[in-house]
Amino acid sequence: MKHLVRTPEQALLYLADCTLATVADMAMKKSKSKHEFQRQIAIAQSAVDWIKDFNVEVKVGSRVHDVLALPDQKVETWSKSHNCA
């Protein structure tokens, strides 16, 4: 996917998706640094907020779309659906 990035909007979407993947991975771990997990959530939330603020088109089915589909549009809420620990 990285090789398909051609615009600032695509770059923001790519980085948001990568950070959300990290959040999902961390959410599934029993042993994780709470501080680092919260830091990754905050980074992902900033990216999602910028995507909203800049009216970037988001593909249905993407991680970013899944966060934006939530009533509160919060990465922390989204991460709970991946919490297996």
C-alpha positions in Angstrom: 0.0 0.0 0.0 2.9 2.4 0.8 4.0 2.3 -2.8 0.5 3.7 -3.9 0.8 6.9 -1.8 0.9 9.8 -4.1 -0.8 12.7 -2.2 -0.7 14.2 1.3 -4.2 12.8 1.9 -3.1 9.3 1.0 -0.1 9.7 3.2 -2.2 10.7 6.2 -4.6 7.8 5.6 -1.7 5.4 5.3 -0.1 6.5 8.5 -3.4 6.5 10.3 -4.1 3.0 9.1 -0.6 1.8 10.2 -1.1 3.4 13.7 -4.5 1.8 14.0 -3.0 -1.6 13.2 -0.4 -1.0 16.0 -3.3 -0.1 18.4 -5.2 -3.3 17.4 -2.1 -5.4 17.8 -1.3 -4.0 21.2 -5.0 -4.3 22.3 -4.8 -8.1 21.8 -1.7 -8.5 24.0 -2.1 -9.4 27.6 1.2 -7.8 28.6 1.7 -4.3 27.2 2.9 -1.0 28.4 -0.3 1.0 29.3 1.6 4.2 28.7 2.7 3.2 25.2 -0.8 1.8 24.4 -2.3 5.2 25.4 0.3 7.0 23.4 -0.5 5.0 20.2 -4.2 5.6 20.7 -3.5 9.4 21.1 -1.4 9.4 17.9 -4.1 7.5 16.0 -6.8 9.8 17.3 -4.9 12.9 16.1 -4.7 11.3 12.6 -8.4 10.4 12.6 -9.3 14.0 13.8 -7.2 15.5 11.0 -8.8 13.2 8.4 -12.2 14.5 9.6 -11.0 18.2 9.7 -9.5 18.0 6.2 -12.5 16.1 4.8 -10.3 13.4 3.4 -12.2 10.7 1.6 -12.1 7.4 3.5 -12.6 4.0 2.0 -15.4 1.9 3.4 -14.0 -1.1 5.3 -10.8 0.6 6.3 -9.7 0.9 9.9 -10.2 4.7 9.7 -13.7 4.2 8.4 -14.5 1.8 11.2 -13.4 4.4 13.8 -15.4 7.1 12.0 -18.5 4.9 12.0 -18.6 4.8 15.8 -21.0 7.2 17.5 -18.1 8.8 19.4 -15.5 8.4 16.6 -12.9 7.5 19.3 -9.9 5.3 18.7 -10.0 4.2 22.3 -13.6 2.9 21.8 -12.6 1.1 18.6 -9.6 -0.5 20.4 -11.9 -2.2 22.9 -13.3 -4.3 20.1 -9.8 -5.8 19.6 -9.1 -6.3 23.3 -8.7 -10.0 23.9 -6.6 -9.6 27.1 
